Amino acid sequence: MKSLLRVKTVILSDVHLGTRDCKILEVNHFLRHVRCQRLILNGDIIDGWQLQRSGNWTKAHTRFIRIVLKMLEKRNTEVIYLRGNHDDILSSFLPLEFEALQIVEEYVHEGILRPYLVLHGDVFDTVTKNFAWLAHLGDFGYTMLLKLNRFYNVWRAWRGKEYWSLSRAIKARVKTAVNHISKFEEHIAELAQSKGCTGVLCGHIHTPADKYIGEVHYMNSGDWVESLTAIVEHEDGRMELISFASFLEKFPFPQEDIPHFDENPLAG
């Protein structure tokens, strides 16, 4: 019998299906080995921006959709999908509800220990909200940086070194980026309190976090482009930020499914 992680709730964000840098094999492996009562997909699951420009949709990306549908149909999993900025085309149709599937702008998760406000978080990104053209330009620059990152890590692998994220390192060292993240976290914690919640679950900035901001339990689920992280709620109500690296220690890839570096990192 397949070994499984059994939890009450799973929260994923920023999968960016339709992009070359989506770690699709990893996120599919994660979902196949999880059983939960509720799956919260917290924005930017499908990257509409990239799909409009060119996109890189593969069979593995379709498999992600099928896994989620299987969770809905055969595993009695409730699915909450929150729109992000990269899938903002959904904004015109919200809210929508189809039996156990809800597509919403924000959501209150009534945890055992505290209520959590769940939202993607782009509402606090001034560039995304007010300067769409600049946000698209920044997204293009980030895509180019990720392409350079692929090339750099092929070279590192050839040298026998482990994966290292160039783009994450730059973000961690640039003062304006650090300040932006700090303000984002503070604003989103304040919003949670204003809505009577003492916890908040978000994504958007691709920076996983599990900490307290005042009395608010702030958690960011990270992404499946670089950090490869998710949030799970255990049966006792405890919320945990888990990394794919630690997940693999208990639920390893079958040998034939182990991802390999792209031999042509600048393609696509």
Contacts in CASP RR format, 6 or more apart in sequence:
PFRMAT RR
TARGET T0000
AUTHOR 0000-0000-0000
METHOD contacts of the structure
MODEL  1
MKSLLRVKTVILSDVHLGTRDCKILEVNHFLRHVRCQRLILNGDIIDGWQ
LQRSGNWTKAHTRFIRIVLKMLEKRNTEVIYLRGNHDDILSSFLPLEFEA
LQIVEEYVHEGILRPYLVLHGDVFDTVTKNFAWLAHLGDFGYTMLLKLNR
FYNVWRAWRGKEYWSLSRAIKARVKTAVNHISKFEEHIAELAQSKGCTGV
LCGHIHTPADKYIGEVHYMNSGDWVESLTAIVEHEDGRMELISFASFLEK
FPFPQEDIPHFDENPLAG
2 33 0 8 1.000
3 33 0 8 1.000
3 250 0 8 1.000
3 251 0 8 1.000
4 33 0 8 1.000
4 34 0 8 1.000
4 35 0 8 1.000
4 251 0 8 1.000
5 33 0 8 1.000
5 34 0 8 1.000
5 35 0 8 1.000
5 232 0 8 1.000
5 247 0 8 1.000
5 250 0 8 1.000
5 251 0 8 1.000
6 34 0 8 1.000
6 35 0 8 1.000
6 36 0 8 1.000
7 34 0 8 1.000
7 35 0 8 1.000
7 36 0 8 1.000
7 232 0 8 1.000
7 233 0 8 1.000
7 234 0 8 1.000
7 235 0 8 1.000
8 36 0 8 1.000
8 37 0 8 1.000
8 38 0 8 1.000
8 232 0 8 1.000
8 233 0 8 1.000
8 234 0 8 1.000
8 235 0 8 1.000
8 237 0 8 1.000
9 36 0 8 1.000
9 37 0 8 1.000
9 38 0 8 1.000
9 39 0 8 1.000
9 40 0 8 1.000
9 109 0 8 1.000
9 232 0 8 1.000
9 233 0 8 1.000
10 31 0 8 1.000
10 34 0 8 1.000
10 36 0 8 1.000
10 38 0 8 1.000
10 39 0 8 1.000
10 40 0 8 1.000
10 230 0 8 1.000
10 231 0 8 1.000
10 232 0 8 1.000
10 233 0 8 1.000
11 40 0 8 1.000
11 42 0 8 1.000
11 118 0 8 1.000
11 201 0 8 1.000
11 219 0 8 1.000
11 221 0 8 1.000
11 230 0 8 1.000
11 231 0 8 1.000
11 232 0 8 1.000
11 233 0 8 1.000
12 27 0 8 1.000
12 39 0 8 1.000
12 40 0 8 1.000
12 41 0 8 1.000
12 42 0 8 1.000
12 45 0 8 1.000
12 221 0 8 1.000
12 224 0 8 1.000
12 230 0 8 1.000
13 41 0 8 1.000
13 42 0 8 1.000
13 43 0 8 1.000
13 44 0 8 1.000
13 45 0 8 1.000
13 120 0 8 1.000
13 202 0 8 1.000
13 203 0 8 1.000
13 204 0 8 1.000
13 221 0 8 1.000
13 222 0 8 1.000
13 223 0 8 1.000
14 43 0 8 1.000
14 44 0 8 1.000
14 45 0 8 1.000
14 203 0 8 1.000
14 204 0 8 1.000
14 206 0 8 1.000
14 221 0 8 1.000
14 222 0 8 1.000
14 223 0 8 1.000
14 224 0 8 1.000
14 225 0 8 1.000
15 22 0 8 1.000
15 24 0 8 1.000
15 27 0 8 1.000
15 41 0 8 1.000
15 44 0 8 1.000
15 45 0 8 1.000
15 46 0 8 1.000
15 64 0 8 1.000
15 223 0 8 1.000
15 224 0 8 1.000
16 22 0 8 1.000
16 44 0 8 1.000
16 45 0 8 1.000
16 46 0 8 1.000
16 47 0 8 1.000
16 50 0 8 1.000
16 86 0 8 1.000
16 223 0 8 1.000
16 224 0 8 1.000
16 225 0 8 1.000
17 24 0 8 1.000
17 45 0 8 1.000
17 46 0 8 1.000
17 47 0 8 1.000
17 57 0 8 1.000
17 61 0 8 1.000
17 64 0 8 1.000
17 65 0 8 1.000
18 46 0 8 1.000
18 47 0 8 1.000
18 48 0 8 1.000
18 50 0 8 1.000
18 51 0 8 1.000
18 55 0 8 1.000
18 56 0 8 1.000
18 57 0 8 1.000
18 58 0 8 1.000
18 61 0 8 1.000
19 47 0 8 1.000
19 50 0 8 1.000
19 55 0 8 1.000
19 56 0 8 1.000
19 143 0 8 1.000
19 225 0 8 1.000
20 55 0 8 1.000
20 56 0 8 1.000
20 146 0 8 1.000
20 147 0 8 1.000
20 150 0 8 1.000
20 268 0 8 1.000
21 143 0 8 1.000
21 146 0 8 1.000
21 149 0 8 1.000
21 150 0 8 1.000
21 225 0 8 1.000
22 47 0 8 1.000
22 61 0 8 1.000
22 224 0 8 1.000
22 225 0 8 1.000
23 224 0 8 1.000
23 225 0 8 1.000
23 228 0 8 1.000
23 244 0 8 1.000
23 259 0 8 1.000
24 58 0 8 1.000
24 60 0 8 1.000
24 61 0 8 1.000
24 63 0 8 1.000
24 64 0 8 1.000
24 224 0 8 1.000
25 60 0 8 1.000
25 257 0 8 1.000
25 259 0 8 1.000
26 224 0 8 1.000
26 228 0 8 1.000
26 244 0 8 1.000
26 259 0 8 1.000
27 64 0 8 1.000
27 224 0 8 1.000
27 228 0 8 1.000
28 60 0 8 1.000
28 63 0 8 1.000
28 64 0 8 1.000
28 67 0 8 1.000
29 251 0 8 1.000
29 253 0 8 1.000
29 257 0 8 1.000
30 230 0 8 1.000
30 244 0 8 1.000
30 247 0 8 1.000
31 64 0 8 1.000
31 67 0 8 1.000
31 68 0 8 1.000
31 71 0 8 1.000
32 67 0 8 1.000
33 247 0 8 1.000
33 251 0 8 1.000
34 232 0 8 1.000
35 75 0 8 1.000
36 71 0 8 1.000
36 77 0 8 1.000
36 232 0 8 1.000
37 76 0 8 1.000
37 77 0 8 1.000
37 78 0 8 1.000
38 77 0 8 1.000
38 78 0 8 1.000
38 79 0 8 1.000
38 80 0 8 1.000
39 68 0 8 1.000
39 71 0 8 1.000
39 77 0 8 1.000
39 78 0 8 1.000
39 79 0 8 1.000
39 80 0 8 1.000
40 79 0 8 1.000
40 80 0 8 1.000
40 82 0 8 1.000
40 107 0 8 1.000
40 109 0 8 1.000
40 118 0 8 1.000
40 201 0 8 1.000
41 68 0 8 1.000
41 79 0 8 1.000
41 80 0 8 1.000
41 81 0 8 1.000
41 82 0 8 1.000
42 82 0 8 1.000
42 118 0 8 1.000
42 119 0 8 1.000
42 120 0 8 1.000
42 201 0 8 1.000
42 202 0 8 1.000
42 203 0 8 1.000
42 221 0 8 1.000
43 81 0 8 1.000
43 82 0 8 1.000
43 83 0 8 1.000
43 84 0 8 1.000
43 86 0 8 1.000
43 87 0 8 1.000
43 120 0 8 1.000
43 203 0 8 1.000
43 204 0 8 1.000
44 84 0 8 1.000
44 85 0 8 1.000
44 86 0 8 1.000
44 87 0 8 1.000
44 120 0 8 1.000
44 203 0 8 1.000
44 204 0 8 1.000
44 223 0 8 1.000
45 81 0 8 1.000
45 87 0 8 1.000
46 86 0 8 1.000
46 87 0 8 1.000
47 55 0 8 1.000
47 86 0 8 1.000
47 87 0 8 1.000
48 86 0 8 1.000
48 87 0 8 1.000
48 89 0 8 1.000
49 86 0 8 1.000
49 136 0 8 1.000
49 139 0 8 1.000
50 56 0 8 1.000
50 86 0 8 1.000
50 139 0 8 1.000
50 143 0 8 1.000
51 57 0 8 1.000
54 268 0 8 1.000
56 268 0 8 1.000
68 79 0 8 1.000
71 77 0 8 1.000
71 79 0 8 1.000
72 79 0 8 1.000
72 99 0 8 1.000
72 100 0 8 1.000
72 101 0 8 1.000
76 100 0 8 1.000
77 100 0 8 1.000
78 100 0 8 1.000
78 101 0 8 1.000
78 102 0 8 1.000
79 100 0 8 1.000
79 101 0 8 1.000
79 102 0 8 1.000
80 102 0 8 1.000
80 104 0 8 1.000
80 107 0 8 1.000
80 118 0 8 1.000
81 101 0 8 1.000
81 102 0 8 1.000
81 103 0 8 1.000
81 104 0 8 1.000
82 103 0 8 1.000
82 104 0 8 1.000
82 105 0 8 1.000
82 106 0 8 1.000
82 107 0 8 1.000
82 118 0 8 1.000
82 119 0 8 1.000
82 120 0 8 1.000
83 90 0 8 1.000
83 91 0 8 1.000
83 94 0 8 1.000
83 103 0 8 1.000
83 104 0 8 1.000
83 105 0 8 1.000
83 120 0 8 1.000
84 90 0 8 1.000
84 120 0 8 1.000
84 121 0 8 1.000
84 122 0 8 1.000
84 204 0 8 1.000
85 120 0 8 1.000
85 122 0 8 1.000
85 125 0 8 1.000
85 128 0 8 1.000
85 135 0 8 1.000
85 204 0 8 1.000
86 139 0 8 1.000
90 103 0 8 1.000
91 105 0 8 1.000
93 103 0 8 1.000
94 103 0 8 1.000
94 104 0 8 1.000
94 105 0 8 1.000
95 102 0 8 1.000
95 103 0 8 1.000
95 104 0 8 1.000
95 105 0 8 1.000
96 102 0 8 1.000
96 103 0 8 1.000
96 104 0 8 1.000
97 103 0 8 1.000
105 119 0 8 1.000
106 117 0 8 1.000
106 118 0 8 1.000
106 119 0 8 1.000
107 117 0 8 1.000
107 118 0 8 1.000
107 119 0 8 1.000
108 115 0 8 1.000
108 116 0 8 1.000
108 117 0 8 1.000
108 118 0 8 1.000
108 195 0 8 1.000
108 197 0 8 1.000
109 115 0 8 1.000
109 116 0 8 1.000
109 117 0 8 1.000
109 118 0 8 1.000
109 201 0 8 1.000
111 233 0 8 1.000
111 237 0 8 1.000
112 236 0 8 1.000
112 237 0 8 1.000
113 237 0 8 1.000
113 238 0 8 1.000
113 239 0 8 1.000
114 197 0 8 1.000
114 198 0 8 1.000
114 199 0 8 1.000
114 217 0 8 1.000
115 196 0 8 1.000
115 197 0 8 1.000
115 198 0 8 1.000
115 199 0 8 1.000
116 192 0 8 1.000
116 197 0 8 1.000
116 199 0 8 1.000
116 200 0 8 1.000
116 201 0 8 1.000
116 217 0 8 1.000
116 219 0 8 1.000
116 239 0 8 1.000
117 191 0 8 1.000
117 192 0 8 1.000
117 195 0 8 1.000
117 197 0 8 1.000
117 199 0 8 1.000
117 200 0 8 1.000
117 201 0 8 1.000
118 200 0 8 1.000
118 201 0 8 1.000
118 202 0 8 1.000
119 188 0 8 1.000
119 191 0 8 1.000
119 200 0 8 1.000
119 202 0 8 1.000
120 202 0 8 1.000
120 203 0 8 1.000
120 204 0 8 1.000
121 184 0 8 1.000
121 188 0 8 1.000
121 202 0 8 1.000
121 203 0 8 1.000
121 204 0 8 1.000
122 128 0 8 1.000
122 129 0 8 1.000
122 204 0 8 1.000
123 129 0 8 1.000
124 183 0 8 1.000
124 184 0 8 1.000
124 187 0 8 1.000
124 188 0 8 1.000
124 191 0 8 1.000
125 135 0 8 1.000
125 184 0 8 1.000
125 204 0 8 1.000
125 205 0 8 1.000
127 134 0 8 1.000
127 135 0 8 1.000
128 135 0 8 1.000
142 167 0 8 1.000
145 166 0 8 1.000
145 167 0 8 1.000
145 170 0 8 1.000
146 167 0 8 1.000
146 225 0 8 1.000
147 265 0 8 1.000
147 266 0 8 1.000
148 166 0 8 1.000
149 165 0 8 1.000
149 166 0 8 1.000
149 167 0 8 1.000
150 261 0 8 1.000
150 262 0 8 1.000
150 265 0 8 1.000
150 266 0 8 1.000
151 265 0 8 1.000
151 266 0 8 1.000
152 164 0 8 1.000
152 166 0 8 1.000
153 163 0 8 1.000
153 164 0 8 1.000
153 261 0 8 1.000
153 265 0 8 1.000
154 261 0 8 1.000
154 262 0 8 1.000
154 263 0 8 1.000
154 265 0 8 1.000
156 162 0 8 1.000
156 163 0 8 1.000
156 164 0 8 1.000
157 163 0 8 1.000
157 261 0 8 1.000
165 226 0 8 1.000
167 226 0 8 1.000
168 226 0 8 1.000
168 227 0 8 1.000
170 177 0 8 1.000
171 177 0 8 1.000
171 206 0 8 1.000
171 207 0 8 1.000
172 178 0 8 1.000
180 205 0 8 1.000
181 205 0 8 1.000
181 207 0 8 1.000
184 204 0 8 1.000
184 205 0 8 1.000
185 209 0 8 1.000
185 213 0 8 1.000
185 218 0 8 1.000
185 220 0 8 1.000
186 213 0 8 1.000
188 200 0 8 1.000
188 202 0 8 1.000
188 218 0 8 1.000
189 199 0 8 1.000
189 200 0 8 1.000
189 213 0 8 1.000
189 214 0 8 1.000
189 216 0 8 1.000
189 218 0 8 1.000
191 200 0 8 1.000
192 198 0 8 1.000
192 199 0 8 1.000
192 200 0 8 1.000
192 216 0 8 1.000
193 215 0 8 1.000
193 216 0 8 1.000
197 216 0 8 1.000
198 215 0 8 1.000
198 216 0 8 1.000
198 217 0 8 1.000
199 216 0 8 1.000
199 217 0 8 1.000
199 218 0 8 1.000
199 219 0 8 1.000
200 216 0 8 1.000
200 217 0 8 1.000
200 218 0 8 1.000
200 219 0 8 1.000
201 219 0 8 1.000
201 220 0 8 1.000
201 221 0 8 1.000
201 231 0 8 1.000
202 218 0 8 1.000
202 219 0 8 1.000
202 220 0 8 1.000
202 221 0 8 1.000
203 220 0 8 1.000
203 221 0 8 1.000
203 222 0 8 1.000
203 223 0 8 1.000
205 220 0 8 1.000
205 222 0 8 1.000
206 222 0 8 1.000
206 223 0 8 1.000
206 225 0 8 1.000
206 226 0 8 1.000
206 227 0 8 1.000
207 220 0 8 1.000
207 222 0 8 1.000
207 227 0 8 1.000
208 220 0 8 1.000
208 221 0 8 1.000
208 222 0 8 1.000
208 223 0 8 1.000
208 227 0 8 1.000
208 229 0 8 1.000
208 241 0 8 1.000
208 243 0 8 1.000
209 218 0 8 1.000
209 219 0 8 1.000
209 220 0 8 1.000
209 222 0 8 1.000
209 241 0 8 1.000
210 218 0 8 1.000
210 219 0 8 1.000
210 231 0 8 1.000
210 239 0 8 1.000
210 240 0 8 1.000
210 241 0 8 1.000
211 217 0 8 1.000
211 218 0 8 1.000
212 218 0 8 1.000
217 239 0 8 1.000
219 231 0 8 1.000
219 239 0 8 1.000
219 241 0 8 1.000
221 229 0 8 1.000
221 230 0 8 1.000
221 231 0 8 1.000
221 241 0 8 1.000
222 229 0 8 1.000
223 229 0 8 1.000
227 243 0 8 1.000
228 243 0 8 1.000
228 244 0 8 1.000
228 245 0 8 1.000
229 241 0 8 1.000
229 242 0 8 1.000
229 243 0 8 1.000
229 244 0 8 1.000
230 241 0 8 1.000
230 242 0 8 1.000
230 244 0 8 1.000
231 239 0 8 1.000
231 240 0 8 1.000
231 241 0 8 1.000
231 242 0 8 1.000
232 239 0 8 1.000
232 240 0 8 1.000
232 242 0 8 1.000
233 239 0 8 1.000
233 240 0 8 1.000
234 240 0 8 1.000
253 259 0 8 1.000
END
